[in-house]
Amino acid sequence: MRAVNLIPRDARRGGVAPSLASLGPAHFLIALLVIAVAFMTLYVLTSNTVSQRRAQLASVHQQLSHVQTEVTQLQRYEQFEKLAQERASTVRELAATRFDWHGALADLSKVVPSDTSLQSLVATVSPSSGASSGNVRSDINAPAFELKGCTGSQDDVAQLMSRLRLINGVTRVTLEDSTANGAGGGAGSVSSAGGCPANGPSFDMVVFFSPLPGSSTSTVTTGAAK
C-alpha cells in the first residue's frame, strides 16, 4: 500500500504559520464576536456590581432612618429623665430649706409663761430672708424667732429665757435688750391693756434653732447675754 501525505502543501514548506493576509472574513467575524462577548460580559458584571452597591446603599439608608427614629425616641426619654432630675433636685432643695414653723410655734406657745406678753414675733429662716429688728439676728445663719414683749420682772425675763431653751431644736437664746419701764407710765412704759404691768420690763431677744442642712453657720461673739 502506498503512503499518502495528508499535510497541505502550504504547510509542508518549513512549517510556517499562515499570514494575516491568508485569514478570511470568517476569522475577523469570530474575533469581533469574541471582543463583543468580552465587552458584554464586562458590562453585565459591572451592572451587577452597581446594582448590588445600590441595594446595599438603600439598605444603609433604611438602617440610618431606623436609627434616627430610635435616637429621636430616646431623646424624649432623656429629656424626661433630665426634667425628673431637675424636679427631684428642686424638691431636695426645698426640703433642705424647709423648717417646721408649725411645731416651733406650738412649742413656743407651751413655754411662754402666763405673765409674759409677746408684742411682736418675727420668724426667719436666715438673716437675709427677712427684716431684722436688731444686730443679734445676724450672729448665726439659722432659723430664729425674734421676740419682743414684756413681763412682770427681770426674774421673769430670765425664767422666760430658760423656758425658751426647752423648745425642740433651740441651740441658743440671746437677750438683746431688757428695759424696765417707768412706774409712772412714761414714754417707755407698756400699758397694762397689752398684758404687762406699767412698771414691768420690756425685752428683746432672739431664739436660734439648729441650722438647716447644707447651710453654712457663722457665729459672731457679742456682749449680749445668752
For each residue, the residues with C-beta under 8 A, 3 or more apart:
1:
2:
3:
4:
5: 12
6:
7: 11 12
8: 11 12
9: 12 13
10: 13 18
11: 7 8 15
12: 5 7 8 9
13: 9 10 16
14:
15: 11
16: 13
17:
18: 10 22 23
19: 22 23
20: 23
21:
22: 18 19
23: 18 19 20 27 28
24: 27 28
25: 28 29
26: 29 30
27: 23 24 30 31
28: 23 24 25 31 32
29: 25 26 32 33
30: 26 27 33 34
31: 27 28 34 35
32: 28 29 35 36
33: 29 30 36 37
34: 30 31 37 38
35: 31 32 38 39
36: 32 33 39 40
37: 33 34 40 41
38: 34 35 41 42
39: 35 36 42 43
40: 36 37 43 44
41: 37 38 44 45
42: 38 39 45 46
43: 39 40 46 47
44: 40 41 47 48
45: 41 42 48 49
46: 42 43 49 50
47: 43 44 50 51
48: 44 45 51 52
49: 45 46 52 53
50: 46 47 53 54
51: 47 48 54 55
52: 48 49 55 56
53: 49 50 56 57
54: 50 51 57 58
55: 51 52 58 59
56: 52 53 59 60
57: 53 54 60 61
58: 54 55 61 62
59: 55 56 62 63
60: 56 57 63 64
61: 57 58 64 65
62: 58 59 65 66
63: 59 60 66 67
64: 60 61 67 68
65: 61 62 68 69
66: 62 63 69 70
67: 63 64 70 71
68: 64 65 71 72
69: 65 66 72 73
70: 66 67 73 74
71: 67 68 74 75
72: 68 69 75 76
73: 69 70 76 77
74: 70 71 77 78
75: 71 72 78 79
76: 72 73 79 80
77: 73 74 80 81
78: 74 75 81 82
79: 75 76 82 83
80: 76 77 83 84
81: 77 78 84 85
82: 78 79 85 86
83: 79 80 86 87
84: 80 81 87 88
85: 81 82 88 89
86: 82 83 89 90
87: 83 84 90 91
88: 84 85 91 92
89: 85 86 92 93
90: 86 87 93 94
91: 87 88 94 95
92: 88 89 95 96
93: 89 90 96 97
94: 90 91 97 98
95: 91 92 98
96: 92 93 212 213 214
97: 93 94 125 212 215
98: 94 95 212
99: 104 125 143 209 212
100: 103 104
101: 104 105 123
102: 105 106
103: 100 106 107 168
104: 99 100 101 107 108 123 143 145 167 168 169 209
105: 101 102 108 109 123
106: 102 103 109 110
107: 103 104 110 111 166 167 168
108: 104 105 111 112 121 145 164 167 207
109: 105 106 112
110: 106 107
111: 107 108 163 164 166 167
112: 108 109 116 118 160 163
113: 116 151 156 159 160 163
114:
115: 151 152 156
116: 112 113 149 150 151 152 156 160
117: 149 150 151 190 194 195 196
118: 112 121 147 148 149
119: 148 149 150 190 194 202
120: 133 146 147 148 149
121: 108 118 145 146 147 148
122: 130 131 132 133 145 146
123: 101 104 105 130 143 144 145 146
124: 127 129 130 132 137 143 144 146
125: 97 99 129 143 212
126: 129 141 142 143 215
127: 124 132 137 138 141
128:
129: 124 125 126
130: 122 123 124
131: 122
132: 122 124 127 135 137 138 146
133: 120 122 137 146 148 204
134: 137 146 176 177 204 206
135: 132 138 139 176 222
136: 139 174 176 206 222 224
137: 124 127 132 133 134 144 146 206
138: 127 132 135 220
139: 135 136 174 206 208 218 219 220 222
140: 144 171 172 208 211 217 218 219
141: 126 127 211 215 216 217 218
142: 126 171 208 209 210 211 212 215 217
143: 99 104 123 124 125 126 208 209 210 211 212
144: 123 124 137 140 206 207 208 209
145: 104 108 121 122 123 206 207
146: 120 121 122 123 124 132 133 134 137 204 205 206
147: 118 120 121 203 204 205 206 207
148: 118 119 120 121 133 202 203 204
149: 116 117 118 119 120 196 202 203
150: 116 117 119 181 190 194 195 196 200 201 202 203
151: 113 115 116 117 156 157 160 196 200 201 203
152: 115 116 156 196 197 200
153: 156 157 200 201
154: 157 158 178 180 201
155: 158 159
156: 113 115 116 151 152 153 159 160 200
157: 151 153 154 160 161 175 178 201 203
158: 154 155 161 162
159: 113 155 156 162 163
160: 112 113 116 151 156 157 163 164 203 205
161: 157 158 164 165 173 175 205
162: 158 159 165 166
163: 111 112 113 159 160 166
164: 108 111 160 161 167 170 173 205 207
165: 161 162 170 173
166: 107 111 162 163 170
167: 104 107 108 111 164 170 207
168: 103 104 107
169: 104 209 210
170: 164 165 166 167 173 207 208 209
171: 140 142 208 209 210
172: 140 207 208 226
173: 161 164 165 170 205 206 207 208 226
174: 136 139 205 206 208 222 224 225 226
175: 157 161 178 203 204 205 224 225 226
176: 134 135 136 204 205 206 224
177: 134 203 204
178: 154 157 175 201 202 203 204
179: 188 201 202 203
180: 154 199 200 201
181: 150 185 186 188 189 190 196 198 199 200 201 202
182: 185 186 188 189 198 199
183: 198 199
184: 189 198
185: 181 182 189 191 198
186: 181 182 189
187:
188: 179 181 182 202
189: 181 182 184 185 186 198 199
190: 117 119 150 181 194 196 197 198 200 202
191: 185 194 196 198
192: 195 196 197 198
193:
194: 117 119 150 190 191
195: 117 150 192
196: 117 149 150 151 152 181 190 191 192 200 202
197: 152 190 192 200
198: 181 182 183 184 185 189 190 191 192
199: 180 181 182 183 189
200: 150 151 152 153 156 180 181 190 196 197
201: 150 151 153 154 157 178 179 180 181
202: 119 148 149 150 178 179 181 188 190 196
203: 147 148 149 150 151 157 160 175 177 178 179
204: 133 134 146 147 148 175 176 177 178
205: 146 147 160 161 164 173 174 175 176
206: 134 136 137 139 144 145 146 147 173 174 176
207: 108 144 145 147 164 167 170 172 173
208: 139 140 142 143 144 170 171 172 173 174
209: 99 104 142 143 144 169 170 171
210: 142 143 169 171
211: 140 141 142 143 215 217
212: 96 97 98 99 125 142 143 215
213: 96
214: 96
215: 97 126 141 142 211 212
216: 141
217: 140 141 142 211
218: 139 140 141
219: 139 140
220: 138 139
221:
222: 135 136 139 174
223:
224: 136 174 175 176
225: 174 175
226: 172 173 174 175
